[in-house]
Amino acid sequence: MRVSTVPATGRTVSNPVIPGFHPDPSVCRAGDDYYLACSSFEYFPGVPLFHSRDLVHWTQIGNALDRPSQLRLPLDSPSSGGIYAPTLRHHDGRFWLIVTNVSGDGNLLFTATDPAGPWSDPIPLPGVHGIDPDLAWDDDGVCWCTTAGVGQVSLDPHTGETTGPQRRIWSGTPGAKAPEAPHLYRIGDYWYLLIAEGGTERCHGVSVARGRTPTGPFEPCPHNPVLTHRGTDHPVQNTGHADLAQAPDGSWWMVLLGVRPGGGTPGWHVLGRETFLAPVDWVDGWPVVGEVPSVLPAPAWPLHPPAAAPDARDDFDLSELAPHWVSLRHRPAEACTTKERPGSLTLRARGGSLDDTDVTFVGRRQQHLSCRVRALADVTEGRGGLAVRLDEHHHYDIEATPGEVLVRARVGPLNTVVASRPIPAGPVVLRIDVTATRTLQDARTGPDTVRIGVEEPDGTFLELALLDGRYLSTEVAGGFTGRVIGMFAAAGSVHFDWFDYEPLD
């Protein structure tokens, strides 16, 4: 029997619902509100948190791990290390967040009464082994933690102490690698175990099993995977790492990660893994996942778009940075402040370039396939500029010193100055234009182009370099992250009067 829980409305909304590098989404509902957390890897603060009233429009309300006591990322920890795969849950009047810090601290548990923070210091979980931990409570109040593998152990979430050995409860689909991202739910008469498998690349997918108890035994869905785009030409690929939420009208929805490859063969995704939304029906007691298109049929309940667009210019007039700003591994106050020069962001150099793991960098995720980024930099006391970053070995940047700007490209072992030009004394407007490829020249056409230069006093763009965007993609660089565009200091102190991010899609 088919039970359709997703009514047709005739309206549409955009997908992904949280664009840009926002992978591994986990969602929970508290009353009429939804909250969502994502992985953050080597960036600080960690675990961005979002709020929505309709599952479609999301506003970042903070970052769960915003203190050094919560998030320890050694300066030598690699890019794509750090914080993996949070699970966010609301239970017994509190919010619970469990994550893995693969760069040293292992599995950690945090709590809060308000998801906007503050969140507690971490509760270590030495008895929980494996990444992608999940939390679920049974009718007796027992808390079950399930991890990639798929292993399970009961624990006291207040102390972090586990009870008994961790045991394997399901191995996923035979022949599918990397069973991970487990989420356990009580829905009706069954406990459903949702996992990702196939690896987080093009073969990624979502499978499900069910059992009468949270510990199994689990019966796999006869139609697994319930979601995958492997072997298709769908514009959204790598679909997986999902979580379920039920709406007030009883309908079910899935948040999941996916990528939007561009260009020719093999296709390059540059924004990282993004958060998408898909409707879910129930057929004979199994979830059936609907289409994951770029334009999604809107939910039937009232939509609540944010009051203001998030992609606004920042004049750094506030004493603290907005939550969408991230840095690398940590952000000491002496290296990054808006208080030294009111109305400006002052960055003091630590590492000497974007090649260094301790470089002073403040950026935001690229969220649009085409965008324009500008910043007004004063380098009279130092050297720094504007960069598009994937990791230490893959970045494009424009660096200003008193009297000169230069464009540098780092692609793996190749590190070269592409262009340079003298500039007059005083602040300079640095600019990066990213333009998505719309027409393929041949199968080797890249996903986008990156134009880098400066603006003249009359606003004219002086282009210094035109670079192929494929080299700042996961398919080239590897890893799990996406592009972050921002400001850096390579020597002395650099003051940024403003930063402007303009979507051009």
C-alpha positions in Angstrom: 0.0 0.0 0.0 1.3 3.5 -0.9 0.8 6.3 1.6 1.6 9.7 0.0 2.5 12.2 2.7 3.7 15.0 0.3 0.8 17.1 -1.0 1.2 18.9 -4.3 1.1 22.7 -4.1 2.0 24.1 -7.5 4.7 26.2 -5.9 8.4 25.7 -6.2 11.5 26.5 -4.2 15.2 26.4 -5.0 17.4 23.4 -4.2 20.0 23.1 -2.6 18.3 24.7 0.4 21.7 25.5 1.9 24.1 26.0 -1.0 27.9 25.9 -0.8 30.2 23.8 1.4 27.6 22.6 3.9 27.9 18.7 4.0 26.6 15.9 6.2 23.4 17.6 7.2 21.6 16.5 10.4 18.2 17.9 11.2 15.9 17.9 14.2 12.5 19.4 15.0 11.5 21.2 18.2 7.9 22.3 18.1 7.4 24.3 15.0 11.1 24.9 14.5 13.8 23.0 12.7 17.5 23.1 13.4 20.3 21.7 11.2 24.0 21.1 11.7 26.8 20.4 9.2 30.4 19.3 9.2 33.1 21.9 9.3 36.4 20.0 9.0 39.4 22.2 9.5 37.5 25.5 9.9 36.9 27.4 13.1 34.3 28.1 14.5 33.0 24.6 13.9 29.6 23.0 13.2 27.4 25.7 11.6 23.9 25.7 12.9 20.8 26.8 11.0 17.2 27.5 11.9 14.1 27.2 9.7 10.3 27.3 10.1 9.6 25.5 6.8 12.6 23.2 6.0 13.2 25.3 2.9 14.5 28.7 4.1 17.4 28.4 6.5 19.2 31.1 8.5 22.5 30.5 10.2 22.1 31.2 13.9 25.6 30.4 15.1 28.3 27.8 15.3 28.1 25.1 18.0 31.9 25.0 18.6 33.0 28.6 18.9 35.5 28.3 21.8 38.9 26.8 21.9 37.8 24.6 24.8 35.3 23.0 22.5 37.3 22.7 19.4 41.0 21.7 19.4 42.5 21.6 15.9 46.3 21.4 16.0 48.1 23.7 13.5 49.6 20.7 11.8 46.2 19.0 11.3 45.5 18.4 7.6 42.8 20.0 5.5 39.7 17.8 5.4 40.6 16.7 8.9 38.9 18.1 12.0 35.1 17.9 12.6 33.2 15.2 10.8 29.5 14.4 10.5 27.5 15.8 13.5 24.2 14.4 14.6 21.8 17.0 16.1 18.8 15.8 18.2 16.2 17.4 20.6 15.3 15.2 23.5 14.0 15.7 27.0 14.0 19.5 26.6 17.6 19.7 25.5 19.6 19.8 22.3 22.3 17.2 21.8 25.1 17.3 19.4 27.5 14.5 18.8 30.5 14.7 16.5 33.9 13.2 15.6 37.1 15.3 15.8 39.4 13.1 13.7 42.3 15.5 14.4 42.8 14.3 17.9 39.9 14.3 20.4 37.7 11.5 18.9 34.0 11.4 19.5 32.5 14.2 21.6 29.1 15.1 22.9 27.8 18.7 23.5 24.5 20.0 24.9 22.5 23.2 24.9 19.1 24.5 26.0 19.2 27.0 23.1 20.6 25.8 19.7 21.9 29.3 19.1 24.3 28.7 22.1 26.1 28.7 24.2 26.9 25.0 23.9 28.6 23.1 26.6 32.2 22.1 26.8 32.7 18.6 25.3 31.9 15.3 27.0 34.6 12.8 25.8 33.3 9.5 24.5 36.3 7.1 24.8 34.0 4.0 24.6 32.5 5.1 21.2 34.6 3.9 18.3 34.1 5.0 14.6 33.1 8.2 12.9 29.6 9.6 12.1 28.1 9.0 15.6 24.3 9.1 16.0 22.0 9.4 19.1 18.6 7.8 19.6 16.6 7.1 22.8 14.3 4.2 23.3 11.0 4.0 25.3 13.0 3.0 28.4 15.2 6.1 28.2 18.2 4.2 27.0 20.5 6.2 24.7 21.9 4.3 21.8 25.0 5.5 19.9 25.4 4.1 16.4 28.5 4.8 14.3 29.9 4.1 10.8 30.5 0.5 10.4 27.7 0.0 11.5 28.4 -0.4 15.2 26.3 0.4 18.3 26.7 0.9 22.0 24.5 2.3 24.8 25.8 5.3 26.7 25.0 7.7 29.4 24.9 11.0 27.5 25.4 13.0 30.7 28.7 11.4 31.5 29.9 9.8 28.3 30.2 6.4 29.9 29.3 3.4 27.7 27.7 0.2 28.8 28.9 -3.1 27.4 30.9 -3.7 24.2 30.2 -2.0 20.9 28.6 -4.5 18.5 27.9 -4.6 14.8 24.2 -4.4 14.0 24.2 -4.2 10.2 26.8 -4.3 7.4 24.8 -2.5 4.7 24.1 -3.7 1.2 26.5 -6.6 0.1 29.1 -5.3 -2.2 28.6 -1.6 -1.3 31.6 0.0 0.4 31.7 2.3 3.4 28.5 1.9 5.4 28.4 5.2 7.3 26.3 8.1 8.5 23.8 5.9 10.4 20.7 7.5 11.8 18.2 5.5 14.0 14.5 6.4 14.3 11.4 5.0 15.9 8.6 5.4 13.3 5.4 3.5 13.9 6.0 -0.1 14.9 9.6 -0.2 13.6 13.0 1.1 14.3 14.5 2.4 11.0 18.2 2.5 10.4 19.2 4.9 7.7 22.8 4.8 6.3 24.9 6.1 3.5 27.1 3.8 1.5 29.1 3.5 -1.7 31.6 6.2 -0.7 30.9 9.9 -0.8 31.8 10.2 -4.5 29.7 9.4 -7.5 28.5 6.0 -6.1 27.1 7.6 -3.0 23.6 6.4 -1.9 21.2 6.0 0.9 19.9 2.6 2.2 17.6 1.6 5.0 16.8 -1.4 7.2 14.2 -1.9 9.9 13.8 -3.9 13.0 11.4 -4.3 16.0 14.0 -3.1 18.5 16.8 -0.4 18.3 19.4 -3.2 18.4 17.9 -5.2 15.6 17.9 -7.7 14.0 17.5 -5.4 11.0 15.8 -6.4 7.7 17.1 -4.4 4.7 14.7 -2.7 2.4 14.2 -4.8 -0.7 14.6 -1.8 -2.9 17.9 -0.5 -1.5 19.4 2.0 -2.2 16.3 4.2 -1.6 18.3 7.1 -3.1 21.2 7.3 -5.4 22.1 9.1 -8.6 25.0 6.8 -9.5 25.1 6.0 -13.2 22.8 8.8 -14.2 23.3 12.2 -15.9 21.4 14.0 -13.2 22.8 17.5 -12.5 22.9 16.6 -8.8 25.4 13.8 -8.0 27.0 12.1 -4.9 23.6 12.1 -3.2 23.8 10.6 0.3 24.5 11.1 4.0 20.8 11.8 4.8 18.6 12.6 7.7 14.8 12.5 8.1 12.3 15.0 9.5 8.5 15.0 9.9 6.6 18.2 9.2 3.6 19.4 11.2 1.2 18.2 8.5 2.6 14.6 8.9 4.6 14.7 5.7 8.2 13.4 5.7 11.2 15.0 4.2 14.9 14.1 3.8 17.9 16.4 4.0 21.0 15.1 2.2 24.2 16.1 0.7 24.9 16.4 -3.0 27.2 18.1 -5.4 26.6 20.0 -8.7 29.4 19.1 -11.1 30.1 21.5 -13.9 32.1 21.5 -17.2 32.9 18.5 -19.3 34.2 15.1 -18.4 34.6 13.9 -15.6 32.7 17.0 -14.2 34.2 19.1 -11.4 32.3 20.3 -8.3 33.8 23.4 -6.7 31.3 24.5 -4.0 31.8 21.3 -2.0 29.0 19.1 -0.9 25.7 21.0 -0.4 22.5 20.4 1.6 19.5 19.4 -0.5 15.9 18.6 0.4 13.7 15.8 -1.0 10.2 14.6 -0.2 9.6 11.1 1.2 6.6 8.9 0.8 6.0 5.6 2.6 5.1 2.5 0.6 4.5 -0.8 2.5 6.4 0.5 5.5 9.4 1.7 3.6 10.6 5.2 2.7 10.4 6.2 -1.0 12.5 9.2 -1.7 11.3 11.7 -4.4 13.3 13.7 -6.9 16.2 15.9 -5.9 15.9 18.6 -8.5 17.3 22.1 -8.6 13.7 23.3 -8.4 11.6 21.5 -5.7 7.8 21.4 -5.3 7.2 23.6 -2.2 5.8 22.2 1.0 2.1 22.7 1.6 2.5 24.7 4.8 3.3 28.5 4.9 6.8 29.4 3.9 8.9 31.7 6.1 11.7 33.2 4.1 14.4 35.1 6.0 13.8 38.8 6.6 17.1 39.7 4.9 19.3 38.1 2.3 22.4 36.5 3.8 24.7 37.6 1.0 25.2 41.2 2.2 28.2 43.4 2.3 30.0 43.5 5.6 31.4 46.8 6.8 32.8 45.2 10.0 30.9 47.7 12.2 30.1 45.1 14.8 32.4 44.0 17.6 32.2 40.4 16.7 32.2 38.7 13.3 29.0 37.3 11.8 28.6 33.5 12.2 29.3 32.7 8.5 32.9 33.9 8.8 35.4 31.1 9.3 39.1 30.8 9.9 41.7 28.0 9.7 42.0 25.8 12.8 41.7 28.6 15.3 41.1 32.3 15.4 43.2 34.0 18.2 41.9 37.5 19.1 45.3 39.1 18.6 45.3 37.9 14.9 41.8 38.9 14.0 39.8 41.8 15.4 37.3 44.5 14.5 38.2 46.5 17.6 41.6 47.9 16.7 40.3 50.1 13.9 36.5 50.6 14.2 34.7 49.8 11.0 37.6 47.6 9.7 38.7 44.0 10.1 42.4 43.9 11.1 44.3 40.7 10.4 47.8 40.2 11.8 50.0 37.7 10.0 51.1 34.3 11.5 51.9 32.1 8.5 53.6 33.7 5.5 51.2 32.6 2.8 48.1 30.5 2.0 50.5 27.5 1.7 50.9 27.6 5.5 48.5 25.8 7.9 48.6 28.7 10.4 48.0 31.6 7.9 45.7 34.3 9.2 42.6 33.9 7.1 38.9 34.9 7.4 36.6 33.8 4.7 33.1 32.7 3.8 31.8 29.7 1.8 31.3 30.3 -1.9 27.6 29.6 -2.3 26.8 30.4 -5.9 28.2 29.0 -9.1 28.9 32.5 -10.3 29.7 35.4 -7.9 31.7 38.6 -7.5 33.8 39.2 -4.4 35.4 42.6 -3.6 37.3 43.9 -0.6 39.0 47.2 0.3 42.4 46.5 1.7 44.9 48.8 3.4 48.4 47.3 3.3 50.4 50.2 4.5 51.5 48.1 7.5 51.8 44.7 5.9 51.1 42.3 3.1 47.8 40.4 2.3 44.8 40.2 0.1 42.0 38.1 -1.2 41.9 34.4 -1.9 39.8 31.5 -3.2 40.8 28.5 -1.1 40.3 24.8 -1.3 43.2 23.8 0.8 46.9 24.7 1.4 47.9 23.1 -2.0 45.0 24.5 -4.1 44.2 28.2 -4.0 44.3 31.4 -6.1 45.0 34.7 -4.4 45.7 38.3 -5.1 48.2 39.8 -2.7 48.9 43.5 -2.2 52.0 45.2 -0.8 52.7 49.0 -0.7 53.0 49.8 -4.4 52.3 46.4 -6.0 49.8 43.6 -6.4 50.5 40.1 -7.6 48.3 37.1 -8.5 49.5 33.7 -7.3 48.2 30.3 -8.3 49.0 27.2 -6.2 48.0 23.9 -7.8 49.5 20.9 -6.1 53.3 21.2 -6.3 53.1 24.1 -8.8 53.3 27.5 -7.1 53.7 30.5 -9.4 53.2 34.2 -9.7 50.8 34.6 -12.6 50.8 38.4 -12.9 51.9 41.6 -11.1 51.2 45.3 -11.4 52.3 48.5 -9.6 49.5 50.3 -7.8 49.4 53.8 -6.3 49.8 54.3 -2.5 46.7 53.9 -0.4 43.9 51.4 0.0 43.1 49.1 -3.0 39.9 47.4 -4.1 40.8 43.7 -4.8 38.3 41.7 -6.8 37.6 38.1 -7.8 34.9 37.2 -10.4 33.8 33.5 -10.6 31.8 32.7 -13.7 30.2 29.3 -14.2 30.6 27.6 -17.6 27.4 27.7 -19.6 28.6 26.3 -22.9 31.0 23.4 -23.4 33.8 24.0 -25.9 34.8 20.3 -25.7 34.8 17.5 -23.2 37.7 19.0 -21.4 36.0 22.4 -20.6 36.4 23.4 -17.0 33.5 24.1 -14.6 34.1 27.9 -14.3 36.7 30.6 -14.7 38.2 32.8 -12.0 39.1 36.4 -13.0 41.3 38.2 -10.5 42.3 41.8 -10.5 41.8 45.3 -9.0 39.3 48.0 -9.4 40.4 51.5 -10.5 39.1 54.5 -8.6 36.3 54.9 -11.2 35.1 51.3 -10.6 36.7 49.9 -13.8 37.8 46.3 -13.4 41.5 45.8 -14.3 41.8 42.0 -14.9 45.3 40.7 -14.1 44.6 36.9 -14.5 42.0 34.6 -16.0 42.4 31.1 -14.4 40.6 27.7 -14.9 38.5 26.9 -11.9 38.8 23.1 -12.2 42.0 23.1 -10.2 40.1 24.4 -7.2 37.8 21.4 -7.2 37.5 18.2 -5.1 38.0 16.1 -8.3 41.5 17.6 -8.6 42.5 18.4 -5.0 40.7 15.5 -3.2 39.3 15.8 0.3 35.8 16.7 1.6 35.6 20.5 1.5 34.5 23.2 -0.9 35.7 26.6 -1.8 36.0 29.4 0.8 36.7 32.9 -0.4 38.2 35.4 2.0 40.9 37.8 3.3 44.3 37.0 4.6 47.4 38.6 6.0 50.9 37.3 5.0 53.1 39.9 6.8 52.5 42.6 9.4 48.9 43.9 9.7 46.3 44.3 7.0 43.1 46.3 7.5 40.0 45.5 5.4 37.4 48.3 5.4 34.7 46.2 3.8 34.0 42.9 2.0 31.3 42.4 -0.5 30.0 39.1 -1.9 27.6 39.4 -4.8 25.8 36.4 -6.3 25.7 36.4 -10.1 23.7 33.2 -10.8 
